[in-house]
């Protein structure tokens, strides 16, 4: 059935809506006869802002309510940041497309324009991510990490509000908001390996909706899709989530996949980094192999200690 109206689900934050409207603009170019309507949905991750994500518990903190709307046919598709999508997909749903990828790196926005290496001893840095915190402490053990939550503007505002020396954010969100002039430094992936799926947008749909599947397919970037799937394979094999300092970044280069991974202890005193390659079509095996090698090299001990709360 050739439908004339498509309802799109999105988180209600300014960044999420910016990303959703970017997707809709691309779809309108290909399907000018379709009307797209946006439904704003508040997730549990948006509602609870006084706790860090690892303390809220569970998976899918930014997608669960949106998935429910999909399952109940209240929306036809949803736009997610892929780093928010659990590796265990709800059976009736699927990712119909993964978009072009924005800059995958993390960035520093500092109070006085100082780069990460030049921050004063004991500088107070805000971040909502255990992955970032662990890798920052591995690079600069003297730093004081302050947990912060909220949208991008709120977190940047906490530099003044909490008298921080700086905050660490994903470059992708800052760039999509058009705030690149606030960035002090793009942090090398060698210092801070990105979150799984960072910088990529995923379009989630119902598995049995053939019409929507054909519509969103025009957004899919096969090379990004392959890279993100390799990263998600790594996380799935380690059974990681927002409560574990895990990162992975894969790139498709001339038919080969190159992937960097990290598993770190929360204090940053133990860091397992790997760099592996494989043919593109072996993306899932690459992630699994990286996970197995990480476990052998010390990640198993780190993950067990995190599980028992050491």
N, C-alpha and C positions, 0 to 999 in steps of 0.2 A: 504494500500500500504506500503510495507517495503522499506522505503527510505534509501539510502546509505549516505546521507549528511544532516546534521542538522546545521542550522545557529543560533548562540547564540548571543543575544544582551547584551551589558554591558556598564556601564559608563566607561569613559576612565581613571579614576584615578588608581593609582597603587594598592590601596586596592581593588577596585571593580574588577580589572582584576585578582588579586590574588584569590579572592573569586570565580570568574567565572571559572578560570582554575582548582580550587579545585573541583568544581561541575563537570566539564568535565572529570577530571581524574576518579571520581567515576563512571560516566556514561560509560566511555571506558572500565572499568573493567567488566561491564555487557553487553556492546554492542560493542565488539571489531571490528565488521564489519562496524560500522558507523564512518564516518569522521565528526568531529566537527570543524566548522569555527567560529571565533569570529569577530563580528562587533562592533567597538567602537563608542559610541554615546554620544555626549555632551548634557547635560540637562541644563535647565535654572539655576538650582541651582549650576551647575558647572561654568557657564559663569559669573554670577553676584557674585563677591566676596567682593565687597566694602560695602555691606549692610547685616545686620543680616537677618536670614530667615523670621522672623516675619514681617520685613519691605518689603520684596519682594512681599508677599501676595500670596493668592491662596493655593491650595493643590497639592500634587504630583510634587513638585519642582525637585525631582531627578528621576522621572519615566515617566513624560508625553511624552517626545520625544521618549522614548523607547516603550511606549505603542502604539504610532502612528506607529512606524516601525512594530510592531506586527500586528496591524490592517490592514496595507497595504501589508502584506505578505513579507516584506523585511527581516524579521527574523522569526525563528520558535519558539523561546523561549527566555526568558530574566531572568537574575539572579539579584535579588534585595536584599538589606538589608531590612528585614521585617519592621523595624522601619520607613523606607521611604515610605512604600506603604499606600496610603490613605485607610480609612476604607470603603469608597464608591467606589466599584470596577466598572471600565468601563464595561458595560453590556456584550459585546462580549468576554471579557477576564475573566480568573480565575487563582487562584493560584493552580497549579497542584501538588505542593509538598512543604513541609516545612522541612528543613534539621535538622540534629542534631544541638544542640545549643551550642555555645561557652559561656564562662563566661559572665554572664549578667551584672556584676557590672561596675560601673564607676571607673576610676583610676586617681590618682594624679601623675603627673610627676613634681617634684619640683626642683628648682635651686640648693638648698643646701642639698637635701636629707631629708628635714624636713617633718614629717607627717602632716596631715591636722590640728590636734589639736595643733601642735607645731609651726605652721607658725607664724611669728611675727605679732603683732597687726597692722591692716591696710594693710596686705599683698595683693598684686595685683595678682588676679587669672584670667587667660584667659579661656573662654568657649564660644562656639557657641550656647549653649542651654539655653533657658529660664528655662526649667525644672531643669537643674543642678544649674543654678544661684540662683533660688528661694530657693532650698533646702540647698545650701551652706550658704546663708544668714540666713536661719532659724537656722542653726547650729552655724555659726560664723557671727553675724551681723556686725562685724567690718571689714570684708573682702571687698576689692574693686574689683568688677567684671569688667573685660575688655572684650568686645566682640571681638572675633577673628573668622576668616573664613579660608578656605583652606583645603588641604589634611592633613593627619596626620603629615607628615614630616614638612610641612609648619607651622602647629600650634605648634609643639614642638619647631621649630626654633624661634618662636616668644618669647620664654622665654628669649633668648638673645637679639633678635631684638627689643623687646618692653620693655626690662628690667622688665619682670614679675617675680613674686616669684614662679609661677608654672602654669600648665594648667591641665584641667580636660578633659579626653577623655573616650570613651567606651573601656573597657578592650578587647572586642572582636576584634576590629580593630588592636589594638596594638599587640595582641597575634597572629593574623593571619599574620601579617607582620613579625613576629619573633623578635619583639623588646621588649620582656618582661623584659630584663635586664635594660631598662630605667624606668620601673615602680617603683615609690617610695612607693605607698600604694594602696591597693585595698579598695575602700570605701564601707563600710557596706550598704546593702540595707535599713537598718533602718535609715541611715542618708540620703541616696540618692537613692530613689526608681528608678529603670531603666525606660527607655522609653519603650512604648508598642512595643513588638516584638524585643527588643534589643538582639543581639547575634545570631538571627536566620536568615537564608537565605530562601527566597521564590523564587520558579521557576514559573514565570508567562507564561501562554500559551493561545492560542485561545480556546474558549470553544468547538468548533466543530472539533478540531484536535485530533482525537482518537489515532492516532499513537504516537504523541508526549506525550499525556497524559499517555499512557502505558509506554513510555520510562522513563519519569521523576518520575513515581510513585515509582521506586526503591529507590529514595532518601528520600522518605517521612518518617518522624519519627512521628507516631501517637500521642505519648504522648506530644511531643513538639507542634505538630499541635493543639491539644486540648488546651494546655496552652496559646498559642499565640492567638487563636480564643477567648478565655475568655478575654484576655487583650484588644483585638480589639473591643469586645462587649462593654467593659467599655468606651473606647474612643468614639465609635460610639454613644453611648447613651448620652454622654456629648457634642457631636459634636466638639470634640477637634482637634487641629492640632499643627503645630510648633509654633503658636503664643500664646499657652496656656501652663502654667506649669502643665502638667499632666503626671503621671507615673503609671505603673502597672506591676506587676511581678507575674505570676502564675506558680505553680509547681504541677506536678502530683505525688502523693505519695500514693501508695497502693490503687489505685482505687478512690482516692479522689483528688480534686483540692484545693490547698491552694493559695489564692491570696492576695497580699499586694497592696494597691493603695494609690495614693497621688494626691491631688489638692492643689495648693499653689498660694498665691498672688505673683506677680513678685518681691516684696520687701522681701518676706519670712516672713513677720510678721503674716500672717495667713496661717496655714497649716492643711489640713484635711487628716488624715491618717486612713485607715481602714484595717482590716485583716479579711477575710471571707473564708469559706469553703463550698464545695458542692460536690456531686457525679460527676465524670468525665463527664458523658453524659449530665449534665446540665450546660455545660460550658458557653453557651450564656446567660442563665438565671443568672448565677453567675455575669457576667460582668454587666448586666442590674441592678441587685440588688445592686451591689457595687456603681453604678452611682446614683441610687435613694437615697441610704443611705448617700452618699457624699453630694448630693444636700440638703437633710434635715439638715445635720450637718454643713452647711455653704458654700458649694461649689457654690450654686446658686448665692449667693451674690458676691463671688469672680469672677465668670465668667461674671456676669453682669457688674461689675466694669471694668474688662478688656475690655469688648465689647465697653463700652463708653469712654475708654481711661483714666480712673482715675488712 
